[in-house]
Amino acid sequence: MIKKIKSIPGFFKEVKEEVKKVNWSTRKELFSAAVVVLIVSVLLTTYIFGVDTGLSHLVKIILG
């Protein structure tokens, strides 16, 4: 147990070294990705809304 507790500072040192290796996105890349996510979200929402509305009307017609 004490061995695990003593290894904690080494773990955080390794984490710090790995974070330095991360390739962080630029502001432009981040903005572009956000725009793509928003567009796809709007398109999927619109599609699902249309299918749901259409099926709802179809069920109302079938059930009278």
The 8 nearest C-alpha neighbors of each residue, nearest first, counted from 0:
[[1, 3, 2, 4, 5, 6, 7, 8],
 [0, 2, 4, 3, 5, 6, 7, 8],
 [1, 3, 5, 0, 4, 6, 7, 8],
 [4, 2, 6, 0, 1, 5, 7, 8],
 [3, 5, 1, 6, 2, 7, 0, 8],
 [4, 6, 2, 3, 7, 1, 8, 9],
 [5, 7, 3, 9, 4, 8, 10, 2],
 [6, 8, 10, 9, 4, 5, 11, 3],
 [9, 7, 11, 10, 6, 12, 5, 4],
 [10, 8, 12, 6, 7, 11, 13, 5],
 [9, 11, 7, 13, 8, 12, 14, 6],
 [10, 12, 14, 8, 13, 9, 15, 7],
 [13, 11, 9, 15, 10, 14, 8, 16],
 [12, 14, 16, 10, 11, 15, 17, 9],
 [13, 15, 11, 17, 12, 16, 18, 10],
 [14, 16, 12, 18, 13, 17, 11, 19],
 [17, 15, 13, 19, 14, 18, 12, 20],
 [18, 16, 14, 20, 19, 15, 13, 21],
 [19, 17, 15, 21, 20, 16, 14, 13],
 [18, 20, 16, 17, 21, 15, 22, 14],
 [21, 19, 17, 18, 22, 16, 23, 15],
 [22, 20, 18, 19, 23, 17, 24, 16],
 [21, 23, 20, 24, 19, 18, 25, 17],
 [22, 24, 21, 25, 20, 26, 19, 29],
 [25, 23, 28, 29, 22, 26, 27, 21],
 [24, 26, 28, 27, 29, 23, 30, 22],
 [25, 27, 29, 28, 30, 24, 31, 23],
 [26, 28, 30, 25, 29, 31, 24, 32],
 [29, 27, 31, 25, 30, 26, 24, 32],
 [28, 30, 26, 32, 27, 31, 33, 25],
 [29, 31, 33, 27, 28, 32, 26, 34],
 [32, 30, 28, 34, 33, 29, 27, 35],
 [31, 33, 35, 29, 34, 30, 28, 36],
 [34, 32, 30, 36, 31, 35, 29, 37],
 [33, 35, 37, 31, 36, 32, 38, 30],
 [34, 36, 32, 38, 33, 37, 39, 31],
 [37, 35, 33, 39, 34, 38, 40, 32],
 [36, 38, 40, 34, 35, 39, 33, 41],
 [39, 37, 35, 41, 40, 36, 34, 42],
 [38, 40, 42, 36, 41, 37, 43, 35],
 [41, 39, 37, 43, 38, 42, 44, 36],
 [40, 42, 44, 38, 39, 43, 45, 37],
 [43, 41, 39, 45, 44, 40, 46, 38],
 [44, 42, 46, 40, 45, 41, 47, 39],
 [45, 43, 41, 47, 46, 42, 40, 48],
 [44, 46, 48, 42, 43, 47, 41, 49],
 [47, 45, 43, 49, 48, 44, 42, 50],
 [46, 48, 50, 44, 49, 45, 51, 43],
 [49, 47, 45, 51, 46, 50, 44, 52],
 [50, 48, 46, 52, 47, 51, 53, 45],
 [49, 51, 53, 47, 52, 48, 54, 46],
 [52, 50, 48, 54, 49, 53, 47, 55],
 [53, 51, 55, 49, 50, 54, 48, 56],
 [54, 52, 50, 56, 55, 51, 49, 57],
 [53, 55, 57, 51, 56, 52, 50, 58],
 [56, 54, 52, 58, 53, 57, 51, 59],
 [55, 57, 59, 53, 54, 58, 60, 52],
 [58, 56, 54, 60, 55, 59, 53, 61],
 [57, 59, 61, 55, 60, 56, 62, 54],
 [58, 60, 56, 62, 57, 61, 63, 55],
 [61, 59, 63, 57, 58, 62, 56, 55],
 [62, 60, 58, 63, 59, 57, 56, 55],
 [63, 61, 59, 60, 58, 57, 56, 55],
 [62, 60, 61, 59, 58, 57, 56, 55]]
